Amino acid sequence: MLISIVCDHPRKRRRHKRIESPRKPELAQAQKTLAKKRDELARMQERLQMPPMSGRVARELRKHVALLERELAALQG
């Protein structure tokens, strides 16, 4: 972003001061999606390590982890 500041006082010279803010590198949408999927996969794997859990919940979590791993593999290449 570039901001231009001008002094319009009649007795002063017109001065232009340009302020340029530092830009953060923007991640592509695919990289953002990949990062979100990795974070979600890490959370699911942590949850699977926590005891106690019913068999149904553990089974669903394992299915979700497998699905996330397939999606990550497809996104990576």
Phi and psi restraints in degrees (range 20) as a CNS / XPLOR table:
assign (resid 1 and name C) (resid 2 and name N)
       (resid 2 and name CA) (resid 2 and name C) 1.0 -119.6 20.0 2
assign (resid 2 and name N) (resid 2 and name CA)
       (resid 2 and name C) (resid 3 and name N) 1.0 124.6 20.0 2
assign (resid 2 and name C) (resid 3 and name N)
       (resid 3 and name CA) (resid 3 and name C) 1.0 -113.9 20.0 2
assign (resid 3 and name N) (resid 3 and name CA)
       (resid 3 and name C) (resid 4 and name N) 1.0 132.7 20.0 2
assign (resid 3 and name C) (resid 4 and name N)
       (resid 4 and name CA) (resid 4 and name C) 1.0 -113.2 20.0 2
assign (resid 4 and name N) (resid 4 and name CA)
       (resid 4 and name C) (resid 5 and name N) 1.0 126.5 20.0 2
assign (resid 4 and name C) (resid 5 and name N)
       (resid 5 and name CA) (resid 5 and name C) 1.0 -113.7 20.0 2
assign (resid 5 and name N) (resid 5 and name CA)
       (resid 5 and name C) (resid 6 and name N) 1.0 129.3 20.0 2
assign (resid 5 and name C) (resid 6 and name N)
       (resid 6 and name CA) (resid 6 and name C) 1.0 -124.3 20.0 2
assign (resid 6 and name N) (resid 6 and name CA)
       (resid 6 and name C) (resid 7 and name N) 1.0 135.1 20.0 2
assign (resid 6 and name C) (resid 7 and name N)
       (resid 7 and name CA) (resid 7 and name C) 1.0 -97.9 20.0 2
assign (resid 7 and name N) (resid 7 and name CA)
       (resid 7 and name C) (resid 8 and name N) 1.0 119.5 20.0 2
assign (resid 7 and name C) (resid 8 and name N)
       (resid 8 and name CA) (resid 8 and name C) 1.0 -103.8 20.0 2
assign (resid 8 and name N) (resid 8 and name CA)
       (resid 8 and name C) (resid 9 and name N) 1.0 16.9 20.0 2
assign (resid 8 and name C) (resid 9 and name N)
       (resid 9 and name CA) (resid 9 and name C) 1.0 -65.7 20.0 2
assign (resid 9 and name N) (resid 9 and name CA)
       (resid 9 and name C) (resid 10 and name N) 1.0 133.3 20.0 2
assign (resid 9 and name C) (resid 10 and name N)
       (resid 10 and name CA) (resid 10 and name C) 1.0 -63.3 20.0 2
assign (resid 10 and name N) (resid 10 and name CA)
       (resid 10 and name C) (resid 11 and name N) 1.0 -29.3 20.0 2
assign (resid 10 and name C) (resid 11 and name N)
       (resid 11 and name CA) (resid 11 and name C) 1.0 -91.1 20.0 2
assign (resid 11 and name N) (resid 11 and name CA)
       (resid 11 and name C) (resid 12 and name N) 1.0 -6.5 20.0 2
assign (resid 11 and name C) (resid 12 and name N)
       (resid 12 and name CA) (resid 12 and name C) 1.0 -110.4 20.0 2
assign (resid 12 and name N) (resid 12 and name CA)
       (resid 12 and name C) (resid 13 and name N) 1.0 153.1 20.0 2
assign (resid 12 and name C) (resid 13 and name N)
       (resid 13 and name CA) (resid 13 and name C) 1.0 -68.2 20.0 2
assign (resid 13 and name N) (resid 13 and name CA)
       (resid 13 and name C) (resid 14 and name N) 1.0 153.3 20.0 2
assign (resid 13 and name C) (resid 14 and name N)
       (resid 14 and name CA) (resid 14 and name C) 1.0 -75.6 20.0 2
assign (resid 14 and name N) (resid 14 and name CA)
       (resid 14 and name C) (resid 15 and name N) 1.0 124.5 20.0 2
assign (resid 14 and name C) (resid 15 and name N)
       (resid 15 and name CA) (resid 15 and name C) 1.0 -115.9 20.0 2
assign (resid 15 and name N) (resid 15 and name CA)
       (resid 15 and name C) (resid 16 and name N) 1.0 139.2 20.0 2
assign (resid 15 and name C) (resid 16 and name N)
       (resid 16 and name CA) (resid 16 and name C) 1.0 -113.9 20.0 2
assign (resid 16 and name N) (resid 16 and name CA)
       (resid 16 and name C) (resid 17 and name N) 1.0 125.6 20.0 2
assign (resid 16 and name C) (resid 17 and name N)
       (resid 17 and name CA) (resid 17 and name C) 1.0 -120.3 20.0 2
assign (resid 17 and name N) (resid 17 and name CA)
       (resid 17 and name C) (resid 18 and name N) 1.0 122.0 20.0 2
assign (resid 17 and name C) (resid 18 and name N)
       (resid 18 and name CA) (resid 18 and name C) 1.0 -106.0 20.0 2
assign (resid 18 and name N) (resid 18 and name CA)
       (resid 18 and name C) (resid 19 and name N) 1.0 130.1 20.0 2
assign (resid 18 and name C) (resid 19 and name N)
       (resid 19 and name CA) (resid 19 and name C) 1.0 -118.2 20.0 2
assign (resid 19 and name N) (resid 19 and name CA)
       (resid 19 and name C) (resid 20 and name N) 1.0 119.7 20.0 2
assign (resid 19 and name C) (resid 20 and name N)
       (resid 20 and name CA) (resid 20 and name C) 1.0 -112.1 20.0 2
assign (resid 20 and name N) (resid 20 and name CA)
       (resid 20 and name C) (resid 21 and name N) 1.0 122.2 20.0 2
assign (resid 20 and name C) (resid 21 and name N)
       (resid 21 and name CA) (resid 21 and name C) 1.0 -82.9 20.0 2
assign (resid 21 and name N) (resid 21 and name CA)
       (resid 21 and name C) (resid 22 and name N) 1.0 147.1 20.0 2
assign (resid 21 and name C) (resid 22 and name N)
       (resid 22 and name CA) (resid 22 and name C) 1.0 -67.8 20.0 2
assign (resid 22 and name N) (resid 22 and name CA)
       (resid 22 and name C) (resid 23 and name N) 1.0 141.1 20.0 2
assign (resid 22 and name C) (resid 23 and name N)
       (resid 23 and name CA) (resid 23 and name C) 1.0 -102.2 20.0 2
assign (resid 23 and name N) (resid 23 and name CA)
       (resid 23 and name C) (resid 24 and name N) 1.0 136.8 20.0 2
assign (resid 23 and name C) (resid 24 and name N)
       (resid 24 and name CA) (resid 24 and name C) 1.0 -86.5 20.0 2
assign (resid 24 and name N) (resid 24 and name CA)
       (resid 24 and name C) (resid 25 and name N) 1.0 142.4 20.0 2
assign (resid 24 and name C) (resid 25 and name N)
       (resid 25 and name CA) (resid 25 and name C) 1.0 -68.4 20.0 2
assign (resid 25 and name N) (resid 25 and name CA)
       (resid 25 and name C) (resid 26 and name N) 1.0 128.2 20.0 2
assign (resid 25 and name C) (resid 26 and name N)
       (resid 26 and name CA) (resid 26 and name C) 1.0 -86.6 20.0 2
assign (resid 26 and name N) (resid 26 and name CA)
       (resid 26 and name C) (resid 27 and name N) 1.0 134.4 20.0 2
assign (resid 26 and name C) (resid 27 and name N)
       (resid 27 and name CA) (resid 27 and name C) 1.0 -81.1 20.0 2
assign (resid 27 and name N) (resid 27 and name CA)
       (resid 27 and name C) (resid 28 and name N) 1.0 145.0 20.0 2
assign (resid 27 and name C) (resid 28 and name N)
       (resid 28 and name CA) (resid 28 and name C) 1.0 -69.0 20.0 2
assign (resid 28 and name N) (resid 28 and name CA)
       (resid 28 and name C) (resid 29 and name N) 1.0 157.5 20.0 2
assign (resid 28 and name C) (resid 29 and name N)
       (resid 29 and name CA) (resid 29 and name C) 1.0 -58.9 20.0 2
assign (resid 29 and name N) (resid 29 and name CA)
       (resid 29 and name C) (resid 30 and name N) 1.0 -38.4 20.0 2
assign (resid 29 and name C) (resid 30 and name N)
       (resid 30 and name CA) (resid 30 and name C) 1.0 -64.1 20.0 2
assign (resid 30 and name N) (resid 30 and name CA)
       (resid 30 and name C) (resid 31 and name N) 1.0 -38.9 20.0 2
assign (resid 30 and name C) (resid 31 and name N)
       (resid 31 and name CA) (resid 31 and name C) 1.0 -68.0 20.0 2
assign (resid 31 and name N) (resid 31 and name CA)
       (resid 31 and name C) (resid 32 and name N) 1.0 -36.9 20.0 2
assign (resid 31 and name C) (resid 32 and name N)
       (resid 32 and name CA) (resid 32 and name C) 1.0 -64.4 20.0 2
assign (resid 32 and name N) (resid 32 and name CA)
       (resid 32 and name C) (resid 33 and name N) 1.0 -44.3 20.0 2
assign (resid 32 and name C) (resid 33 and name N)
       (resid 33 and name CA) (resid 33 and name C) 1.0 -62.5 20.0 2
assign (resid 33 and name N) (resid 33 and name CA)
       (resid 33 and name C) (resid 34 and name N) 1.0 -43.0 20.0 2
assign (resid 33 and name C) (resid 34 and name N)
       (resid 34 and name CA) (resid 34 and name C) 1.0 -61.9 20.0 2
assign (resid 34 and name N) (resid 34 and name CA)
       (resid 34 and name C) (resid 35 and name N) 1.0 -43.0 20.0 2
assign (resid 34 and name C) (resid 35 and name N)
       (resid 35 and name CA) (resid 35 and name C) 1.0 -64.2 20.0 2
assign (resid 35 and name N) (resid 35 and name CA)
       (resid 35 and name C) (resid 36 and name N) 1.0 -41.4 20.0 2
assign (resid 35 and name C) (resid 36 and name N)
       (resid 36 and name CA) (resid 36 and name C) 1.0 -63.7 20.0 2
assign (resid 36 and name N) (resid 36 and name CA)
       (resid 36 and name C) (resid 37 and name N) 1.0 -42.5 20.0 2
assign (resid 36 and name C) (resid 37 and name N)
       (resid 37 and name CA) (resid 37 and name C) 1.0 -64.4 20.0 2
assign (resid 37 and name N) (resid 37 and name CA)
       (resid 37 and name C) (resid 38 and name N) 1.0 -40.3 20.0 2
assign (resid 37 and name C) (resid 38 and name N)
       (resid 38 and name CA) (resid 38 and name C) 1.0 -63.0 20.0 2
assign (resid 38 and name N) (resid 38 and name CA)
       (resid 38 and name C) (resid 39 and name N) 1.0 -42.9 20.0 2
assign (resid 38 and name C) (resid 39 and name N)
       (resid 39 and name CA) (resid 39 and name C) 1.0 -62.8 20.0 2
assign (resid 39 and name N) (resid 39 and name CA)
       (resid 39 and name C) (resid 40 and name N) 1.0 -43.5 20.0 2
assign (resid 39 and name C) (resid 40 and name N)
       (resid 40 and name CA) (resid 40 and name C) 1.0 -64.3 20.0 2
assign (resid 40 and name N) (resid 40 and name CA)
       (resid 40 and name C) (resid 41 and name N) 1.0 -40.9 20.0 2
assign (resid 40 and name C) (resid 41 and name N)
       (resid 41 and name CA) (resid 41 and name C) 1.0 -62.3 20.0 2
assign (resid 41 and name N) (resid 41 and name CA)
       (resid 41 and name C) (resid 42 and name N) 1.0 -42.4 20.0 2
assign (resid 41 and name C) (resid 42 and name N)
       (resid 42 and name CA) (resid 42 and name C) 1.0 -62.3 20.0 2
assign (resid 42 and name N) (resid 42 and name CA)
       (resid 42 and name C) (resid 43 and name N) 1.0 -41.9 20.0 2
assign (resid 42 and name C) (resid 43 and name N)
       (resid 43 and name CA) (resid 43 and name C) 1.0 -63.0 20.0 2
assign (resid 43 and name N) (resid 43 and name CA)
       (resid 43 and name C) (resid 44 and name N) 1.0 -42.0 20.0 2
assign (resid 43 and name C) (resid 44 and name N)
       (resid 44 and name CA) (resid 44 and name C) 1.0 -66.4 20.0 2
assign (resid 44 and name N) (resid 44 and name CA)
       (resid 44 and name C) (resid 45 and name N) 1.0 -39.9 20.0 2
assign (resid 44 and name C) (resid 45 and name N)
       (resid 45 and name CA) (resid 45 and name C) 1.0 -67.4 20.0 2
assign (resid 45 and name N) (resid 45 and name CA)
       (resid 45 and name C) (resid 46 and name N) 1.0 -36.6 20.0 2
assign (resid 45 and name C) (resid 46 and name N)
       (resid 46 and name CA) (resid 46 and name C) 1.0 -63.6 20.0 2
assign (resid 46 and name N) (resid 46 and name CA)
       (resid 46 and name C) (resid 47 and name N) 1.0 -41.2 20.0 2
assign (resid 46 and name C) (resid 47 and name N)
       (resid 47 and name CA) (resid 47 and name C) 1.0 -64.0 20.0 2
assign (resid 47 and name N) (resid 47 and name CA)
       (resid 47 and name C) (resid 48 and name N) 1.0 -36.7 20.0 2
assign (resid 47 and name C) (resid 48 and name N)
       (resid 48 and name CA) (resid 48 and name C) 1.0 -66.2 20.0 2
assign (resid 48 and name N) (resid 48 and name CA)
       (resid 48 and name C) (resid 49 and name N) 1.0 -26.9 20.0 2
assign (resid 48 and name C) (resid 49 and name N)
       (resid 49 and name CA) (resid 49 and name C) 1.0 -78.3 20.0 2
assign (resid 49 and name N) (resid 49 and name CA)
       (resid 49 and name C) (resid 50 and name N) 1.0 -17.7 20.0 2
assign (resid 49 and name C) (resid 50 and name N)
       (resid 50 and name CA) (resid 50 and name C) 1.0 -80.0 20.0 2
assign (resid 50 and name N) (resid 50 and name CA)
       (resid 50 and name C) (resid 51 and name N) 1.0 129.9 20.0 2
assign (resid 50 and name C) (resid 51 and name N)
       (resid 51 and name CA) (resid 51 and name C) 1.0 -93.7 20.0 2
assign (resid 51 and name N) (resid 51 and name CA)
       (resid 51 and name C) (resid 52 and name N) 1.0 171.8 20.0 2
assign (resid 51 and name C) (resid 52 and name N)
       (resid 52 and name CA) (resid 52 and name C) 1.0 -83.3 20.0 2
assign (resid 52 and name N) (resid 52 and name CA)
       (resid 52 and name C) (resid 53 and name N) 1.0 157.9 20.0 2
assign (resid 52 and name C) (resid 53 and name N)
       (resid 53 and name CA) (resid 53 and name C) 1.0 -148.8 20.0 2
assign (resid 53 and name N) (resid 53 and name CA)
       (resid 53 and name C) (resid 54 and name N) 1.0 140.8 20.0 2
assign (resid 53 and name C) (resid 54 and name N)
       (resid 54 and name CA) (resid 54 and name C) 1.0 -71.7 20.0 2
assign (resid 54 and name N) (resid 54 and name CA)
       (resid 54 and name C) (resid 55 and name N) 1.0 159.8 20.0 2
assign (resid 54 and name C) (resid 55 and name N)
       (resid 55 and name CA) (resid 55 and name C) 1.0 -60.9 20.0 2
assign (resid 55 and name N) (resid 55 and name CA)
       (resid 55 and name C) (resid 56 and name N) 1.0 -38.7 20.0 2
assign (resid 55 and name C) (resid 56 and name N)
       (resid 56 and name CA) (resid 56 and name C) 1.0 -66.1 20.0 2
assign (resid 56 and name N) (resid 56 and name CA)
       (resid 56 and name C) (resid 57 and name N) 1.0 -43.7 20.0 2
assign (resid 56 and name C) (resid 57 and name N)
       (resid 57 and name CA) (resid 57 and name C) 1.0 -64.7 20.0 2
assign (resid 57 and name N) (resid 57 and name CA)
       (resid 57 and name C) (resid 58 and name N) 1.0 -44.2 20.0 2
assign (resid 57 and name C) (resid 58 and name N)
       (resid 58 and name CA) (resid 58 and name C) 1.0 -61.9 20.0 2
assign (resid 58 and name N) (resid 58 and name CA)
       (resid 58 and name C) (resid 59 and name N) 1.0 -41.5 20.0 2
assign (resid 58 and name C) (resid 59 and name N)
       (resid 59 and name CA) (resid 59 and name C) 1.0 -62.7 20.0 2
assign (resid 59 and name N) (resid 59 and name CA)
       (resid 59 and name C) (resid 60 and name N) 1.0 -43.7 20.0 2
assign (resid 59 and name C) (resid 60 and name N)
       (resid 60 and name CA) (resid 60 and name C) 1.0 -66.0 20.0 2
assign (resid 60 and name N) (resid 60 and name CA)
       (resid 60 and name C) (resid 61 and name N) 1.0 -39.4 20.0 2
assign (resid 60 and name C) (resid 61 and name N)
       (resid 61 and name CA) (resid 61 and name C) 1.0 -64.3 20.0 2
assign (resid 61 and name N) (resid 61 and name CA)
       (resid 61 and name C) (resid 62 and name N) 1.0 -41.0 20.0 2
assign (resid 61 and name C) (resid 62 and name N)
       (resid 62 and name CA) (resid 62 and name C) 1.0 -63.9 20.0 2
assign (resid 62 and name N) (resid 62 and name CA)
       (resid 62 and name C) (resid 63 and name N) 1.0 -37.8 20.0 2
assign (resid 62 and name C) (resid 63 and name N)
       (resid 63 and name CA) (resid 63 and name C) 1.0 -63.4 20.0 2
assign (resid 63 and name N) (resid 63 and name CA)
       (resid 63 and name C) (resid 64 and name N) 1.0 -42.5 20.0 2
assign (resid 63 and name C) (resid 64 and name N)
       (resid 64 and name CA) (resid 64 and name C) 1.0 -66.0 20.0 2
assign (resid 64 and name N) (resid 64 and name CA)
       (resid 64 and name C) (resid 65 and name N) 1.0 -39.7 20.0 2
assign (resid 64 and name C) (resid 65 and name N)
       (resid 65 and name CA) (resid 65 and name C) 1.0 -62.8 20.0 2
assign (resid 65 and name N) (resid 65 and name CA)
       (resid 65 and name C) (resid 66 and name N) 1.0 -43.7 20.0 2
assign (resid 65 and name C) (resid 66 and name N)
       (resid 66 and name CA) (resid 66 and name C) 1.0 -62.2 20.0 2
assign (resid 66 and name N) (resid 66 and name CA)
       (resid 66 and name C) (resid 67 and name N) 1.0 -41.9 20.0 2
assign (resid 66 and name C) (resid 67 and name N)
       (resid 67 and name CA) (resid 67 and name C) 1.0 -62.3 20.0 2
assign (resid 67 and name N) (resid 67 and name CA)
       (resid 67 and name C) (resid 68 and name N) 1.0 -45.2 20.0 2
assign (resid 67 and name C) (resid 68 and name N)
       (resid 68 and name CA) (resid 68 and name C) 1.0 -62.2 20.0 2
assign (resid 68 and name N) (resid 68 and name CA)
       (resid 68 and name C) (resid 69 and name N) 1.0 -40.5 20.0 2
assign (resid 68 and name C) (resid 69 and name N)
       (resid 69 and name CA) (resid 69 and name C) 1.0 -63.9 20.0 2
assign (resid 69 and name N) (resid 69 and name CA)
       (resid 69 and name C) (resid 70 and name N) 1.0 -39.5 20.0 2
assign (resid 69 and name C) (resid 70 and name N)
       (resid 70 and name CA) (resid 70 and name C) 1.0 -64.8 20.0 2
assign (resid 70 and name N) (resid 70 and name CA)
       (resid 70 and name C) (resid 71 and name N) 1.0 -42.8 20.0 2
assign (resid 70 and name C) (resid 71 and name N)
       (resid 71 and name CA) (resid 71 and name C) 1.0 -64.3 20.0 2
assign (resid 71 and name N) (resid 71 and name CA)
       (resid 71 and name C) (resid 72 and name N) 1.0 -41.2 20.0 2
assign (resid 71 and name C) (resid 72 and name N)
       (resid 72 and name CA) (resid 72 and name C) 1.0 -64.3 20.0 2
assign (resid 72 and name N) (resid 72 and name CA)
       (resid 72 and name C) (resid 73 and name N) 1.0 -40.8 20.0 2
assign (resid 72 and name C) (resid 73 and name N)
       (resid 73 and name CA) (resid 73 and name C) 1.0 -62.9 20.0 2
assign (resid 73 and name N) (resid 73 and name CA)
       (resid 73 and name C) (resid 74 and name N) 1.0 -40.3 20.0 2
assign (resid 73 and name C) (resid 74 and name N)
       (resid 74 and name CA) (resid 74 and name C) 1.0 -68.0 20.0 2
assign (resid 74 and name N) (resid 74 and name CA)
       (resid 74 and name C) (resid 75 and name N) 1.0 -37.8 20.0 2
assign (resid 74 and name C) (resid 75 and name N)
       (resid 75 and name CA) (resid 75 and name C) 1.0 -71.3 20.0 2
assign (resid 75 and name N) (resid 75 and name CA)
       (resid 75 and name C) (resid 76 and name N) 1.0 -33.5 20.0 2
assign (resid 75 and name C) (resid 76 and name N)
       (resid 76 and name CA) (resid 76 and name C) 1.0 -77.6 20.0 2
assign (resid 76 and name N) (resid 76 and name CA)
       (resid 76 and name C) (resid 77 and name N) 1.0 -23.6 20.0 2
